[in-house]
Every structure is written in C-alpha cells, then in structure tokens.
Amino acid sequence: MSLASTSIRRPVLTIVLSALIVLFGAIGMYQVGVREYPAIDPPIVNVRTTYTGANAEVIANQVTEPLESAINGIDGIRTLNSTSREEQSNITVEFNLGADMEQAANDVRDKVSRAQRMLPDNADIPIVAKADANSTPILVLSLGSNTLSLLELTDQGTRVQERIQTIPGVAEVNIWGIKRYAMRIYIDPVRMAGANLTIDAIKTALDKEDAELPAGQLEGTSALVSLRSHSELKTEQDFRNVILFSDGEKFVRLGDVAEVVLGAENERNTVRMNGRPMVSLAVVAQPGADQLKIADEVLRRLDDIRKDLPESIMIQTSFDNTTFVRAALSEVQETIAIAFVLVVAIIFLFLRDFKTTLIPMLTIPISLIGVFFVIWILDFSINILTLLGVVLAISIVVDDAIVVLENIFAKVEEGLPPKEAAVKGVNEIFVAVIATTLVLCAVFLPLFFMQGFTGRLFREFSVVIGGSTLISSFVALTLGSMLSSRFLKKNEKHNWFYVATEPFFNKLSSTYARFLGKILRHPLFAIPIILVCAIIAIFSFMNLPSELAPLEDRSRVNVQVTAHEGAPFLFISDKMKIIENLILENVPELDRILVQTAPGLAGSVNNGNVSIMLVNPDKRKRTQQEIANSLRRLLSQVEGVRISIQQEQTIRVGSRSSQPVQVVVQSSELDSLKKYLPALMEKIQLSPHLTMADVNLKFTKPQLDVEMDRDHLRASGIAPREVANALQLAYSGLRYGYFLKDGKQYQIMGEINSQNRSEPASLQTLYLKNSEGKLVSLDQLVDLKERAVPPQIFNYNRYVSATISASPAADVALGDAISEMQKIIDNELPDNFKTELTGTSRDFMEASGSLAIVFCLALLIVYMLLAAQFESFRHPFTIMLTVPLALSGALAALYFGGHTLNIFSQIGLVMLVGLVTKNGILIVEFANQRREAGLDLRHAVAGAAGARLRPILMTSLTSVCGFMPIALALGAGAESRVPMGVAVIGGILVSLVFSLLIVPAAYLLISKKDSV
C-alpha cells in the first residue's frame, strides 16, 4: 500500500501527523535562543597581568614569556597571541571551534597558576577571563551626574558592575573612564633630601603605621570576646601625620615632605558622551552567548538598579549592538511575510481557484514551523541565517505540493474520480518528488558536515533548508494528496478569472511546443548555447570582485586616533576634543557620540577612540559609507595624530573591530622586524589598492636606559637593587599598600611630584644613603642612554610578530586587496619570515576555499544521487546541464548588477545546483515514463516537456518571488544579502528559459533510442 493511498484512506491520521509536526515545531520555536548569527566565535580565553612601572621589554621577558611557555602546551589551541605593553601583559588563547569553553578556561587557569611562581614579586596575580581582551562590547551603559564627581560616579558604577557581572553569558563588565579612589602621595625629593631621608623611608613607615592584623580573642569562664586593633590609616590627615623620622625632639611627618591627596587611581583617561564627562560600563559577552538574552536581562536589572542609585545619577544606554540585531531579525521576519504573500499570489495566478490554492498554501506553515523542532533538537538558534533559510524555504517547500497538486488536477480534468486521480497522480510523480527533495538536501549536505568557519556559519542555514524540504515532501505526499482527493473536482464551469486567463496559458503552451519542436529537429543547436553560457559564466566569475560579505549600514562608525609615542595625556586629550567638536558640527545625522581618551590601556596614553552612533538609515539622506568617507576627509585636517575610520564588518569571527586586510608577519628576532618593516610599510602605503595602511609594531617610544655604574656603587656601599628599588618607588606609581574607605579597599600610590619628574635632569634630586649614612645623588651612580623602543611587543604563536593592517581603496575588492598585500610582502621580505592572514582576511580566505569545495562536492553528490535514482549515468548528465546555464545567469546578474562574489552570493550559487536541477528531473522522469508507455524518443520528451511546462513555470516563479524581497534589500542589514537574491533570481530565470529547451534537446542527443 502506497503512502498516498494510506493518507487518502485515513484522513484523520494524515491530519494528526501534520498537526504533530506543527505542535513539536511550535515547542521548539519557543525554546531556542536568539542571536545575530550562528555561534561561530571560537572559544577565547584571555590572561591579563599588571606589573606596575615595567616597560614593554620587561613585561615581555619576565611576565609574558613564562606564562606563554606554560600555556603553549594546552591541547586544542588554534592561535596563541600576546601583547606586552607598558605595565601590562595580555595573552589571548584562541581554541579550535567546537572546544568546550569551560574546559579551555580551566586548562588555562591551571597552567597560569603553575607558572605564577616564576613571575616578579610585585606583579599582580594574572586574571583569567573567558573573553577576548579586545572584544567589542554588546552594550555600554553610561553614568552621569550634575552634582557628583567622577570618583563618586565610579564608586556607584562599581556597584552596578557587580550586579550585572553575575548575568549568565557575561564574560566581564569593564568600566571606561574609571576614577577609582586612591590615596596619592606626591613626594618632593628636595624636601626629602633636606630631611636626610630617602624615598624608601615612606614605604617603610606606611608598612609600620597602616596595619590591621588579627588580634585574636579573650576567653573567660562565661564569655568569648573578639579583639580588633584599629591601627589603619583612613583619611588624608591620617596619612599626613605618619612619622617618617624622630630623634625624640624632631619629627618629620609625611605631610612635611609630600602632598597627600585623596584622588584617582588612574588620572589619565576620560570618557565623554555627547560632550559630557561620564563613567561607562561596557558589557562583554562570552563567545557563543545569547547576546539578546544578555541585553534583555541587563535592561531588566537596570530598572531595579535605578531605584538604589542616588537621584542625582542618570544612567542611560550609550551603545546597544543588539538594537541592530533586533532590527535585522525583524526585517527578516517581514521578508518572510512578503515572500509568503508573493508565493501564494503566484500559485493562485496559475491555479486561479481559491480552494485549490489553499492546498499548497498549507504546506508552507507546516513545513516552516516543523523545522524549528529540528533546530531545537540540534541545539541551534534563531538567527539571521536560520530565518533567511526560512525565507528561501518558502519558495522551495511549496514546490513538491505544486507538482503533486498539478498532476492530480490534470488527472481530475481528464475525468478520473478525485480519489483515484489522487492515488494515480501521486504514484506517477512520486519518484520525481523524492528525487528533487533528495537533490535539494544533498546540495547542503557538505555544508552540514564541513568544519571551521564556513561550516559553523551555514550549518544551521542548511538544516533549515534541508529539514523544511524533507517535511514539505512528506506533507505534500500525505496531506496534499488527501486534501486533493477531497477538494478537487472537475470543473464543468470555471470562474470568470480562469476563463479570462486560460487563452493566455494555452497560447503560452502552444508557443512553447512550437519552439521546442524546432529545437528537437535540430538538437545539436543546444551545444553552442551551452558553450556560450559557460563562457559567460567564466568571464563573469573572473571579473567579479570578491569579499567576505558586503558592509551593512549598522548606523555606527568608529574613529581610532593615535598620537606619536611619548605624547602626554594633555596632548591627546586636546586632539580628542578637536575631533569631537568637528564631528558634532559636521555630522547632522549624529545620534550619540562616545569619546574615550586613553581607553583602558595601562601606561598607554597616546590613543583614543570615538564611537559615532547615527540615526536609523530611514531618517538620514547619507549612507554610513558616505558619512565615513566624509569623516575621512574632514578629520585629515587634524594635525599631529593618525586617524583611522572603521566600519564594523558584517561577519567576523570573534568580536574584534579592525581593518579588513590583516597579515601577521612573524620572525624569530625583533631586530629582523625592525630592519625590514620600514621599507615594507613604505611599499604598502604607496600601493593604490590599499589605504590607511598601518603596522602595530613600532620602534618610536623614547626610553632612557639607566645603566648602573658598578664601580661607584661598590665604593659607596650601595647595591644595584637599592637603585632599582628607589627608581620603582619614585617613578612607577607603585602601590605602597591599601586603605579602607566606606568598607572598600583602595590603593595607596606614591611617586615623585610632577615638578621633579619632567626631564632626565630630575634624577639628580633623587638620593640614596651610602654605607656611612650620607645621601648620594642618583645621577652620580648611574649613566643614562636614550634610545627608541617598541611601546608594545607582540607574539603570534610564540614568534615575535607585527600585524600589518589596511583597508581596500575605493572600488577595490577585499580579495584583490589581500592579494596585493601578500604580493608586496612576498617581494620585500626574505624567505625566513613567516606570514599568516588574520582577522577578516583569514575568515575570507577560509570561506572562499571552503565554499569552492562545497560547490564541487554538491555537484558530485547530486550526480551520484541522480545516477542511483534513474539507474543511469546518462540522465544525470542531461539534468545537470541546467547548472552551467544557471551559473551563467547568476554570475552575469552579479557582474552587471555591480555586486561582489561573497559568502552570501556563493551560498546562492550552491543553492542553484539544487533549485535548477529539479526542472530537469521533472522533464527526464516524465520522458522516461512516456517511453516506457511505448512512445518514441522524440515524442516522449516533447510530451514530457509540454506536460511539465506549467509546474516548472510555477515552481520557478515562486522561487523568484521568494527571493525577491532579499534582492530588493528591504530593512536593516538587508544590503549584505542582496547578492544572494540577485544570484539566485538571475540563475533561475536564465535556467528556466534555457532548460525548457536545452534539457529536452540534450535528452534527445544523450539518451539511447532503444532503452530508457
């Protein structure tokens, strides 16, 4: 008993099966998470260590190297990167996709804890976080007040940070513009020398005076009393009264030789929003976390947090990346509705009967809702690509129902009873339906099993297409056949619309039959047509620019500002104010502007960042790209700083925002990079294909090397360690200890006052005591040598490295820009240098190579599947002639439409393999059936093509209408997906015209006349 006859005989069972598909699909729909894109972010663990006062070389040798050496042995590491800068070491451990984040973080913690004993005594304990240190936050909250200081705002911001940090999926919450309380001691070395004291006397005195140790307890016969000693220092006056020296009559207090101020731990960073000083909280998500759920929970908690904040504090959202994500997801949902309406309209135009149209229309929601159960079972998410798969599936899932309905309808029109027509019609079309379904699923099979970036990105997309297609096939053969047997009846009298339009369809059929007859009389005419299409496809492919994905208008532009090394904080601060004012005056589309000066890098104050949030695209005349180009020209007038305008990439692995062209140059020696980089960068900057070229490794930071005069030191009885200790206490801003304020612990920080640390000559004001107890000026004990050093030292997979970054010049594709960069590097660098793509460039190359493999595998699998289906190696070849025809149309549409070959358009090309072969399957299957019925070869193929004309037109036009909203770029972020819509529509239309003529001709040429 066939599937169709069972469904027709037991309608209740058929309805229940479809209802169960909808029920389980609805359950899955409400259980899955929501994201922008599938979880393609690799597990990343960051190790951050602070060593106050140390320069980049010390950090690299004494902190980064032992930690990297320990971490390097962990299994599953993809890349190991480190940045050693003044006072801070950052190690980023990127694991392979699919690695367990918790296990990865635990492995890193274990290795770091073992290596900790090798770190300098004064280095802070390394902080291990499950996030990239350079991650772009998903949400930024800003706190402002008209009455409270930034110190007080920071204190309140810390309380908010603690409440947000506990949200599941949050990696960390960074505070920008932080002004944490600190007791700052500004030492006057001249007054210290006048009191016959050295700087270490202050540290020694504070250790003695500021101490709160456990005092134990008193235990009596009837009571147990705890003891607590109150010896800690709390206020500025307490610190000023600390006695440094006393001989019984004379007292030297800290206030006599230093200024004591309750100030900020870091005085050299600021954050302003819309020109107003703020303290901001940046929420960073863990790789793979549900960002929308995190943002929702943050905003929910914010309502409770506001109740506990002082009334004078205003807290608002400065930046919310999920706003664009929600808009993009909403746009895709609107596209689903539009595609549904268009597809149903096409079905009605062909069937011209409401009741008949209802049958294939029911297939759409059942198939689309049902696939969400598959998504839930596989632990996937609702994201732009899964919803995009739903959009595309609308036009695909209805195909089987159309083919089944049309064939049953033809049997009814021939006079068969509805039930008999349904059974016979389904049995006749069963093989073709199964074949087209399997082909569409097989096309995406390589994507599902492919590893890496592309596989993870499009796996969920392929499941939606394949799952919905399988469900639609089942529903078409069961529910569709059952409903057809109940509702279809031979119309003795058609409605007025049918009567009015039927002459057009009859004319279309007769015209097609006439043209097909001419082609079949001269079937060799198909060969030059196929060759011409192949030439057009090759020409278009060779001339199409390539990129990872078109830029989306996300209403956000970033401005990175860098001053020369050694630039003081006041210099970069003034430049940031100039840039901020220029933007405020010249960008009317501005919504908000967030300005960070020296953002969060310990010891680095020569850089800044401006985040420009624009109003929505529908509220402005200029696009994001036009505004970015305008800013590039506008800000070029600001002298003394280097400015880079960046737009967020549409798809990127991880959360870093950077220029799209990035190459890491690796060497075993830092001096080799220093030797070759200048000439290399000069060549790159001269290239017309690249713009804003820069390298992160520079050798421009001024440094004074303090060389010990060991003869003088030995004669004076002073150890070199005493000199190093004095320098550290005087100039590094070292933590001298801690004090308590309002129940919280803050740092005591000391350093020479600004008047005595502005130039090398100030070293003569720092004194040490010799063996006789007399003061000796430091400049008598050391020699000073000035040299230029790198402000930051980078390692990439344990090699010293430099990352060269650039953006493609106007009208230059990303692929061409990467090729140009690699060509210059290969010509300029010796063979002993290693190079590796990173960032967007790496993603682009991986995606391009992966999709080429996917395309070839899809062709091979489809051919083998068709060969098995038809028990022939000839018929699959006939059917697959539609592929070059479709490719010529798709690639030509991309080329003449001014689009690029990118990850979306390439997926469209892969889809075409399945979409266009179904036309050939229908013709070949029916031709074989007619030959088995006794017709000769020519009449069999001509009759099959004529009989399948309307279903082929219907399925092709429904596919075109399903992709039309994508090609028209409706809504937020839709511009990135336009090439996919253009490629598929162009391919379907061209293949529709030619496959109706070429496939029958090829069938005539290739098939054996004496066998099927």
N, C-alpha and C positions, 0 to 999 in steps of 0.2 A: 504494500500500500504506500503510495507516494505521500510526500509531505503536504502537497496541495490538497489531495483528496481527503486526508485526515483533517486538515484545517477546515475544509468546506463541510465535512460531515459533522464535525464537532465545533460549532461556532463559539460556544461558551468557553471551552478550553482555549481556543485561539485568543479570545478577548482577555481571559485571565492571564495568559502568558505575556501579552503586550502590557497589561496593567502592572504585572510584577516587574517588568523592565522599567516602567516609569517610576514605580514605588521605590525600588532599590536605587535608581538613578537620583531621585529626589533626596533620599537619605544621604547618598554620597555628596550631593551638591552642597548640603548644609554642614558637612563635616570637614571638607577640605579647606586648607588655608588659602590666603590670597597674597600674591606677590606681583611685582612688576614683570619679572622674567623668571624662568626656572632657576633652581638653586645651582648656579654654575660657579659660584665663588668657591675657590679651593679653601680647605682649612688652613688658616693662617694664625700663627702664634707669635707674639711679639715679646721680646725681652728687653726691658729698658732699665739702664743702670746710670745713676748720677754719681759723679766724683767731682765734688766742688773744687774749682780752681785749676783743674787739669786741662791742658791743651789737647788738640786732636791727636797728636802723636802719642802722648802718654795714655790717653783713652784707648787708642788702637792697640798699643803694646801690652798694657797692664790690665785692661778690662775686657775689651772685645775679643782679643786673641784667645785667652784661656776659656772664655765662655763659648766661642765658636768652635774651638777644638773639642770641647765636651759635647756640644750639641750635634756636631757633624756625624757622629756615629749612630744617630737615631734612624731606624728603618722607615722608608716611605717618604723621605724628604725630596721635594722636587727642586726647589732652589733655596739657597741659604744666603741672604743678603745682610750686610751690616753697614751702618753709618757711624763713624766715630767723629764726633764734633766736640767743640769745647764744652767740657763738663758733662757730656752725655754720650752714652753708647746705646744705639738702637740696633737690635738684631731681629730681622724678620725671617721666620721659618715658614716657608710655603710647602705644604704637603700635597701629595698627589690627590687628584679628585677622587672622592669616594672614601678617603680616610676618615676614621672616626675622630671628631673634633676633641671629645673629652679625653680619649686615649692619647691623642697627639699632645694636648696640653699637659697631661700628666707625665708623659715621657720627657718633655722639655723641662718641666719643673724638677724632675728627678735629676737630670743631668746638670741643671743650673745649681741645684743645692750641693751637688758633689764638687762642682768647680768653685764654689763660693769661697772656700778657704784659700784659694790662690789669688783672690782679689786684694787690692790695697786695704789697709785697716780703716782708712777714712772714707772708703767708698760706701755708698748706700747699698742696702740689700736689693738685689735685682728684682724687678717687678715683672711677673709673667702674666700676660693678658691674651685672651682669645680674640685678638683683633689685629689688624694692620695699623701700625702707628700713624700711617699717612692716610687712613681711611677718611672718606668724605662722610660727615655725619648725616643721618637721615632727618634730624630735627635739631633746631637751635632755638633755645629759649633765652630771652634777654630780660635782665632785671634792671630797672632804673628807678631813680627817686630824686625828688626836688630838695629833700632835706638831709638824706643820709649820705655819708661819704662812700667811696668805693671800697674802703676797708670794711665798713658795716654791711655794704651790699654783698661783698664776698662771703662774709660770715653767714648771712642769710642764704646766699647761693649754695654754700656748702651743705646746709641743712636740706635744701631742695635736692641737691645732688644725691644725698644719702637715701632719700625716699624714692628717687627714680632709678637708682642703680640696681635695685632689687627686682626690677621688672624682668621676667623671663625673656631671654633673647638679647638683652642689652649687654654689650661687651664692656663698655665703660662710658662714663659721663665726664667729659673734660670741661674744665672751667676756663674760658677765654677771658683775658683781661683781669685775671685773678690778682687781687691785692690782699693776700693773706697777712694777718698780723705777724709782726716780728719786732723784737726789741733790737734796734740797730744801734751799734756802738761805733761812732766815728772818731777814730783815735788821732790825736795830734802828736806826731812823733817828736816835734820840737819840745813841747811841754813834757813829754815822757823823758826825753834826754835831760831836761832841766831838773827833773826829779830823780835822776840817776836810776831810771827804770828801763827795762827792755820790754818788748811787746808781750813776751810770754808770761810776764807777771800778771797781766789782765786775765788770761785764760786760767792760770793757776789760782788766782783769787776767786774767780767765779766758781770754779770747781769746789772750793772750800766753803764758800758762802751760800751758794744756791744748791742745797741738797736736802731732799726729803727721803729719808730711809725708813724702812720698817722699824718701829720702836718696840714691838712685842706687846706684852700684856702683863697685868698684875693678877695673880691668882690667890684669892683669900679663901677663908673657910666657907664663906657663904656667897661670894660674888667673883666674877671673872671680868676684869676691866681692861679694855683695849687701850693702848697708848699710841699717840700720834705726835710726831715732832713737827712743829711749824717753823721750818728754817728756810723755806723757799723765798725767792725774790719775786715780787708781783708787779710793782709799779715802777715808773721811770725813776722816782725819787729813791726807791729801794736800791736800784742799780747804781745811781749816782753816789750813794753813801757807802758803797763797798770799799773797804780799806785795802789799798794795794801795798802800802808800806807804813810801818810805825816803828819809831825808836823810843817810845814812851812819852815823848813830848811832841813830836812832829808826826802828823798824819797826812798821808797822801791818799785821797779818795779817787774813785774812778771819775767822778764829775770834775775833778781838777785837771785831768789830762785828756778827757774825751767828752764828746757830746752824746748824750743818751736820748734817743727818740723812739717812741712807740710808732713805728712806721709800717711799711710794706716789705714783705719778703722779697718780692721782685718789683722793682720800681721802673723797669724798662720794658713795659708792654702796655698797650692800651687797646680798647675796643670801643668803637662808636657806631651807633645805629642811627641813621638819618641825622648825623652830626652831633649826636648826644652821647656822652660817656656812659657806658653800660658794663655790666658783667654778664657774660653769656654762658649758657650751659649747652654743650654740644653732645648729643646722644649718638653714640656709635653702636651699630648693631653687629652681632656676631655673624660671621659668614653663614649664609643659608637661612638666617632667621626670617620670620614673617614680619616684614617692616611695617606693614599696615596695622597689624595687631599691636606692635610695639607703640606706634604713634597714637593709636586709639587709647591705649592704656595710659600713656604719658598725659594726654589731654584730659583723660578721666581723673587721674590723680591730681592734676593741676587744679581742678575745681576744689578739691579738698585742701590742697596746699595753700591756695589763696586765702582761705579762712584763717590760717595760722600765721600768715605774714603780716607785718605792720601795715597799716592803712596807707602809709606814705610810699610803699613799694608798688611799682607797676611791673607786672610780668606779662610778656607777650611773646608771640611766636615770630622770630626773625626769619626763619627759613624752615620750610617743611617740604622735603623732597617727595613725600607721599601725596602731596596735592596734585602733582603732575601724574603720578601713578594712578590715582583715583580718576582723574580726568581721562587718561588714556584708556583705562579699563571701561569707563562709562562710554567712551567713544566706540570701543569695540562692541559693546552691548547694543548701542544704537545701530551700528553696522549690521549686527545680526538681524535686528528687526527689519531694516531696509532690505537686506538680502532676501529675507523670508518673503516679504511682500512682492518683490520683483520676481522671485522664482515662481510663486503661486500665480502671479499675473501671466507669466509665460505659459504655464501649464493650462490655464483657463483659455488663453488665446488659441491654443491648439485643440483642446478638447471641446471648448465652447459649451460646456454644460456644468452647472454648479455642483450637482450631485456627483458627477464623475470626477470633477476636480478635487472633491473632498477626500477621495481615496488616497491618492499620492500625498496630499497635503498632511494627512495624519501621520505618515511615515516620518516626517521631519521632526516634530517634537518628541516622538517616541525614541527615535534614534539618538537625538542630541541629548535628551535628558538621561537616557540609559547609559551613555558613555561616561557620565560623571561617577557612576559606581565603579567603573574600571579605574578612573583617576584616583578615587579614594583607596581602593584596594592596593594600588601600586604606590601609595603614599606620594602622589604628585600634588600639584597645587593648581588653583585657578590663577592664571596669569595671562599676559597679553598674547603669548603664543598659543596657549590652550584655547583661549577664546577666539583667536584668529583661526585655529583649526576648526572651531565650531562654525565660524563664518563660511569657511571653504567647504565644510562638510554639508552645509545646507544644499548646495547645488549638486553634491555628489550622492548623498543618501537618497535623493528623490529619483535618481536615475533608474535604479532597479524597479521601483514602483511604477515608473512611467513605462518601462519596457514591458513589465508584466501586464499592466492595465491595457496598454495599447494592443498587445497581442490578444488578450481576452476579448477586448472590444471588437477587434476585427472578426473574431470567431462568432460573436453575437450578431454582428452585422451580416455575417454570411448565413444566419438563420438558425444556428445551433442554440439549444436551450442554455440559459445562463450557467447552470452548474456544470453541464457537460463542456461548455465553452471554456469555463474557468479551469477545469482539470486538463483539458486538451491544450489550452493555451499555455498554462504553466509548464506542463511537461515538454512542450515544444521549445520553450525559452529557457528551461531550467539550466542547461549546460552553459548557455551564453551568460546568464546571470551569475552563476558560480564562477565562471572564468573571469568576468570583469571584476567581480569582487576580490578574487584572489590576486589578480594582477595589481589592483589598487593597493591592497595590503602588502604585496610583495615589494612594491616600489619603495615603501618606507621601512621595510624590514632591515636593511643595512643601517639605517639611521638609529633604529632602536638598540641595536647591539654594538654600535660604534662607541668607543671610549673617548675620553678627552672632552675638550671644549664644545665641539660641534655636536657630539653625541649627547652630552648633557643638556645642551641648549634646545635641541629639536626632538629629544626623545619623547617628551610629553606631547608635543605637537603631532608626532607620528602616531602616537597611541590614540589621540582623539580622532584623527582621520581614519586610521585602520579600524579602531573599535566601533566607531559610528557606522562605517561601511559594512562591517560584518553584521551589526544589529539591523541595519536597514535591509540587508539582503534577506535576513530571517523574517523580518516583519513584512517585506514585500511578498515573499513566497507563502506566508501564512495569513496574516491579517489582510493583506492586499488581495490575495486570491479569494478569501472568504467574503470580503465586502463586495468584490466584483461580482461574485456569484449571486449576491443578494440584491445589489442595486442596479447592475447593468441590465438593460433591456433594449431590444431592438426598437429603435425609434421609427415609427411609421411616419411621424410628422415632427420635423426638427424645429427648434425655436428660430426666431427671426434672425438672430445674430449668426447662427450656424448657416442658415440659408444664404445670408448676405456674403459670408466669407468663404463658403465652400468652393465657389468658382475660382477664387484665388489659389487655394490649395490644389485644386485639380489642374489648374494651369501650371503651377509650380511642378507638380509631378510629371506632367506631360513634357514640359520643357527639359526637366532633368533626364527623362527617359530618352529624349531625342539626342541630347548632348552625349549621354552615356553610350547610346548606340553608335555614334560616330567614333568615340574613343575605343570601344570594343572592336570596331572594324579595323582600327589601326593601333593596337595596344602598345607597339614599340614607341609611340609618342610619349608614353609615361617616362621613359628613360631620360630624355633631355630635361623634362620638368624636374625630376628628382635631382639630377646633376645641378641644375640652376639653383634649386633650393639649397643644396649642400654648399654651393659656392657662396650664396648669400649668407648662410649661417656662419661659414668660416670667416668671411670678410667682416661681418658684424662682430663676431667674437674677438678677432684680432685687434679691432679698433675700439672696442668698448673699454672705457676706463674702469678700474676696479678699486673697491674699497671694502672695509668691513661692513659698514652699514651707513646709510645716509644720515646726516645730522638731523636731529629733531629740534624743533623750536620749543625748548623747555622753559623759556622766559627767564633764563639765567645766564649771565656772563661773568667770568672770573678774571680779575686783573692781578697778575703776580708782579710784584715790584721788588727789585734787588738793587741795592746801592753797592759801592765799592767796598771791599773788605777793609775793616778797620773804621768804617763810618760810625760815628757816635749815634746814640739814640736820638738826640735832638735833631740831627740831620735828616734821618729817615722819617722822623715824626713830622717835620716841616714839609717834606716832599709828599707824604701821605695826605696832609691837609690840602695841599695844592691840587693833587689828583682828585680828591673827594669833591672839592669846590667845582672843578672843571666838569665832573660828571653831573653834579647837581644842577649846573647851569645849562648843560648842553644835551641832556638826555630827558626829554619831556615824558618818555614812556616809562620812566622810573617809578617803581612801586616802593621799594625799600633798598637801602644801601648799608651794608655792614662792612666796616673798615677795621682791619686788625693790623696793628703795628708791632713788629717783633713777636709774632704769634707762637708762643709756647716752646720756643727752642732755647734751652739753657745756654746762656753765654752768647747767643747769636742775636744781634740787634740790627742787622743791615738789610732786613727784608720786611715786606708787608703784603697783605692780601686784601683785595676789595671784592666783595661778593655783591653783584648787582642783580637784584630781583626786579623783573619787568612786569608790567601789567599783562594780562592774558592776550594772546595773539589777536583775538577778535576785537580788542579795544585799542589797537595801535595800527598805524599805517606801515611801519617799517618791520621787517622780519628781524629775528635775532641775529642772523648773519649780517644783515645790513648795519645793525647797530654795532656789532663787533668790529666791522670794517671801519665804521665812523670813529669808534673809540681808538682804534689803532692809529689813525691819522691825528686825532685830537691830542692824545697823550704823548705822541712823539715829540711834542714841543717841551715836555718837562725834561730839563737837563740834569745830569748827574746820577740818573738811575736807569736801569734796564727794565723795560716793561714788556710783559708777555700777556697777550689776550687769549684766553682759553674758553672753549665751549665744551660742555660735558658730552662725552661720547655716548652714542645711543646704546651700544652694548659694550661692556667691558668686564673682564674677569677681575674680581676684587672691586674695591670702591675708590681706587685712586683716580684723581682727575689730573691729566697731564697731556702733553702734546702727543699726537698720534704716531709720529715717526720716532722710534726709540731703538737705539742699538747700544748694547753694552760691550765695551772694549776691555779685554782682560789681559793682564800681564803679571809676571811673577815679581816684577820690581816696580816700585813707584817712580824711580828715576827714568825708566823707559817711557812711561806715560808722559812724564814731564818733558822729555826730549821730543816726542813725536806729536803730541796733541796740538800745539800751536799751529804748525803747518797744516795739519789735518783740518782743524776748525776753519782756517783761512780758506781752504778749498771748498769746504761745505758752505760757508757763508757766501761765497761767490756764485754758488750754483743757482741758476734761475728757476730750478724746480723746487727749491726749498726756501722757507722763510722762517724767521725767528729762531735760527739755529743756536743752540747753546750746549754747554757741557757742564755737568755738575761738579767735576773735579777741577779746581783752580789752584794756582800757586801764588796767590796775591795777598795773603794775610800777613801783615808785618808782625814780626816776632823778635823779641830780644832774648838771646840766649845768655843766661847768667853762668859764666864759666868760673869755677872755683879756683882761686889762687892758693893752691895747697901749701906752698912754702909759707905764705903769710899766715894762713890758718894754723899751721903747725907751730909757728913761732908765737902766735897769740894764744895758743891753747884752746882754740875754738874748733869744734868738729864740723865737718861739712853738713851733717844732719841738722845742726843748730841753725845754720844759714838757711837751709831749705825750710825748716820749721818756721823761722821768722818771716820768710817771704810768703809762706802759705797763710800765716796768721794776719799778715799785713795787707795782702793784695787779692786774696782769692775770695773774700766774702764768706769765709769759712763759718760753719755752725760752731759756736762756742758752747752751746748747751741748749736747754729748753726751759721755758717758764709757763706757768698756768695762767689763763685768763678766762673767766666765766666757765670754768670746768673743762676747758680745752687746752691742749698743749701746743705751744708755738715755739719757734726757733729764736735763739739769741744769736745774732750775727754781728761780726766785727770786721772792720777794715780801716785802713788809713783814710783820713778825710780827703775830700776831692782836691783841696788846695795843695796837698802834698803827694799826689799820685798822677799828676797830669803829664809828666815828662820824665825821661830817664834820670835827669839830674836829681829828682826827688829821692832816689835811692840813698843819697848821702845823708838824708835825715833819719834813716833807719839805723839803729845801733844795736850791737850785741856786747856782752860782757866777756872780757878775756879772763885768763886764769887768775889774774890779780884783782879781778872785780872792777876793772876800769872799762868805760864804754869805748867801743871801737866802731867807727862808721863802716857801714856795709860796703861802700864803694872802695874802701881800702882792701877789701878781702876778695873781691870778685872782678872779673873783666866782662864787659858787655859786647856782644856781637849781634848786629842786626841782620836778619835775613827774611826772605819771603817763604811762607809755608802754606800748605793747603789748610783752609779752615775746616774742611771735612775730608775724611779718608773713607773710601768706600771699598767694600769687599763684595764679590759676587762669586758664590760657590768656592770660597776660600782663596780666590785670586784677587789681587788689587785691581780695581776696576774704575772705569769712568763711563757714565751713561751720556751719550750724545742724543739730544732730542731736537726735533724740528716739526714744523707744520708744512703740509704741501702748499706750494704757491697757488695763487688764483688759477683756477681751471686745470690744476694738476691733480690727478687721482692719487689716492693713497698708495696703490700698488706701484705706480710709476715713481712716486717719491721715495718709497722704500728701496726700489731698485737703484735709484740714483745715489742714495746714501751708501748702500752696500758697494756700489761700483767705486765711489770715491775712496772708501775705506780700504778696499782691496788694493787699489793703486798706490795708496800713500803709506800703508803700514807694512812692516816686514812680516814674514810668514810665521814668526814665533808669537805673534799676538793672536789671541782668540777673540772671536766676536760672536754675539748672540743677540737675537731680537728679544725685546721685552715689551711689556705693556700692550697697547693696541696693535702694534706691529706684529707681535708674536701671535696674538689672537687671530689677526687677519690671515697670516700665512698658514696657521693650523687649520682654520676654517676652509681656506681655499683648497688646500691639499686634501682635506677630509671629504669635502663635497665632490671633488673630482672622482675620488674613489667610490663614494656613494652612488654617483651617477652611473659609473661603469658597472658596478655590482647590480644596480637596479635593472639595467638593460640585460645583463646576463641572467639574472634570476627570472625576469619576466619571460625571456626567450625560452628558458628551460621549462618554466611552468606551462607556457602555451604549447610547447612541444609535447609535454606529457598529457595535456588536456586534449589536444587534437590528434595525438598519436602520429605526429608528422613533424619533420624538420623543415618542410617547405612552407606550410601555412603560417607558422610563427614569423617567418621571414617576411611573408606577404603583409601580415598585420603590422609588423614593426617598421614598415616603410613609412608609416604615418609619423614616426618620431623625427626623422630629418625634416619632414615637411613642417611639423610643428615648431621645431627648433629655429628654422629659418624665419618663421613669423614672429616668434618670441624675441629672438636676438635682434631682428630688424626693428621691431617695435621699441626695444630698449635703446637701440642706437639712434634712430631718428627721433625718438622722444626725448633725447638728451639725458637718459638715465645711466646708471652705472651697473656693473656686474658686482653684486654684493651678496651677502649671506642670504638676504630675503629673495632676491631675484634668482639666485642659484637654486634655492629650495623650490621656487616656482618652476624652474626647468626640470627638476627631478619629478615634480608632480605631473608635469605634462606627459611623462612617459606612461603613467597610468591613465590619465584622463583621455588621451587621444587614441590609445590602442583599443579602447572599448568600442569605438566606431568600427574599426577593422574586425574586431571579434564578432560583432553582430552580423556584418556582411558575410564573413567567411563561414560562420556557423550556419546561417540560413542557406548559403550557397551549397554547402555540403549536404544539408537536409534535402534540398531540391534535387541534387544529383543522385542521392540515394532513392529518391522517388522516381527516378528514371529520366530526368531532363538532361539534355546535353550541356556541355560545359558553359557555352556562351549564354544560353537561355537561363541556366541555373543562376549564374552570377548576376545577370541583368535583372531577373526576377527578385533575387535576394536584396539587391541594392534598392530597387524600387519599393519593395515592401518595408524596408528599414529606413526609408527616407525620413518619414515624419518622426519616429522615435529618435533618430540621430539628430535631427534638427532640434527637437525638444530638449534632449539632454545637453546638447552643445550650447544652446541659447540659455538654458537655466544655469549652466556653469558660468557663462559670460555674465549673466545678471548677478550671480552670487559673488563674483569677483569685482563687479563694477564699483560698489562702494569703497573697496580698498584702492582701486585705481584712481578714484576721484579725490582721495586724501581728505576725508571728512573728519574733522575733530582733532583733539590733542594727540601729537605724536604719530599721526597717520602718515606723515610725509615719508617716514622711513620704510613703510610697507608698500608704497606706491609702485616701486619696480616689480614687486611680486605680482600685483594685479595686472600691470601692463604686460608683463611677460606671458602670463597665463592667458589673458584675453587675446593677445596677438597670436599666440601659438594655437589656441583653439579655433579662432576664426579662419586662419590660413589652412590649418589641417582639415577643418570642416569642408572647405571648398574643394581642396585637392584630394582628400581621402575618399570622397564620394565618387571621384573619377579615377584616381590613380590606383586605389586598392582593387577595384574590380578588374582594371587592366592588368595589374600585376598578378592577380589571381589567375587570370586567363593565360598569362605567359609562364607562370611558375608551376601551376598545378598540372598533374598528369591527366591526360584526356581519358585514360582508361581506369582511373581509380580516384577515390575521394581523398 
